Amino acid sequence: MATAIDKTTTGGGFFSHGAGRELPVMCSVDDVAALLACSSRHVYRLVDRGRMPRPVKLGALIRWPRSTGNSRTGILDWIAAGCPDCRRR
């Protein structure tokens, strides 16, 4: 029997982020880098090139929404959609 991946907690599997640590609603660049298995600098490069969703600025903080139901805004939605380009055309 197949089981669905729980996108809000990270107990292992594709969305593994830490040992049982829950992924926050608004993910930092370090959270996103851990999901993508890359450096935080590479995350910023992907954003600059339009290859991933733009972050939300909250004062001095830069965060990505965890899941919004839209692959252009939610980071987990974007990953589940196969990481399509997010450039505006």
Legacy VTK file of the C-alpha trace (Angstrom):
# vtk DataFile Version 3.0
C-alpha trace
ASCII
DATASET POLYDATA
POINTS 89 float
0.000 0.000 0.000
1.472 3.366 -1.030
1.762 6.178 1.473
1.628 9.883 0.688
4.514 12.191 1.500
3.714 14.586 4.344
4.937 17.956 3.081
4.758 19.712 6.441
7.071 17.514 8.498
10.412 16.062 7.625
10.855 12.600 8.995
12.880 11.491 5.973
12.382 10.858 2.287
12.462 13.370 -0.543
11.598 16.393 1.608
14.047 15.450 4.362
15.302 18.564 6.105
16.455 17.335 9.471
15.908 14.656 12.046
12.150 15.002 12.547
12.241 18.809 12.383
9.094 20.463 11.084
9.568 22.715 8.077
8.475 26.299 8.943
5.605 27.999 7.108
8.051 30.601 5.790
11.363 28.952 4.827
14.726 30.696 5.105
17.408 30.403 2.438
19.104 27.736 4.566
15.852 25.719 4.687
15.476 25.960 0.894
19.146 25.087 0.330
18.720 21.985 2.513
15.636 20.931 0.511
17.538 21.352 -2.757
20.833 19.907 -1.417
22.792 22.948 -2.569
24.402 26.054 -1.091
22.501 29.168 -0.067
24.434 31.117 -2.708
23.166 28.740 -5.390
19.577 29.360 -4.212
20.079 33.099 -4.774
21.566 32.390 -8.227
18.495 30.330 -9.168
16.214 33.182 -8.068
18.259 35.759 -10.008
18.003 33.638 -13.173
14.250 33.102 -12.783
14.687 29.361 -12.273
12.805 29.213 -8.948
10.079 31.202 -7.148
10.972 34.647 -5.869
11.149 35.028 -2.097
8.942 37.273 0.015
10.672 40.144 1.819
9.557 40.632 5.421
11.485 43.705 6.526
15.117 42.603 6.377
14.176 38.899 6.181
13.912 36.926 2.954
11.570 33.924 3.096
9.857 31.463 0.758
6.312 30.257 1.511
6.362 26.510 2.238
3.247 25.613 0.267
0.638 27.810 -1.423
-0.931 25.537 -4.026
0.861 27.478 -6.774
4.192 26.277 -8.219
5.238 29.903 -8.887
5.115 30.853 -5.191
5.272 27.839 -2.844
8.672 26.150 -2.583
7.296 22.633 -1.974
4.741 23.127 -4.753
7.562 24.171 -7.086
9.617 21.069 -6.210
6.563 18.777 -6.604
5.909 20.303 -10.067
9.400 19.279 -11.206
11.139 22.634 -10.603
9.849 24.506 -13.687
11.262 27.886 -14.677
9.441 30.780 -12.999
10.355 33.572 -15.420
7.614 36.010 -16.330
7.065 35.974 -20.082
LINES 1 90
89 0 1 2 3 4 5 6 7 8 9 10 11 12 13 14 15 16 17 18 19 20 21 22 23 24 25 26 27 28 29 30 31 32 33 34 35 36 37 38 39 40 41 42 43 44 45 46 47 48 49 50 51 52 53 54 55 56 57 58 59 60 61 62 63 64 65 66 67 68 69 70 71 72 73 74 75 76 77 78 79 80 81 82 83 84 85 86 87 88
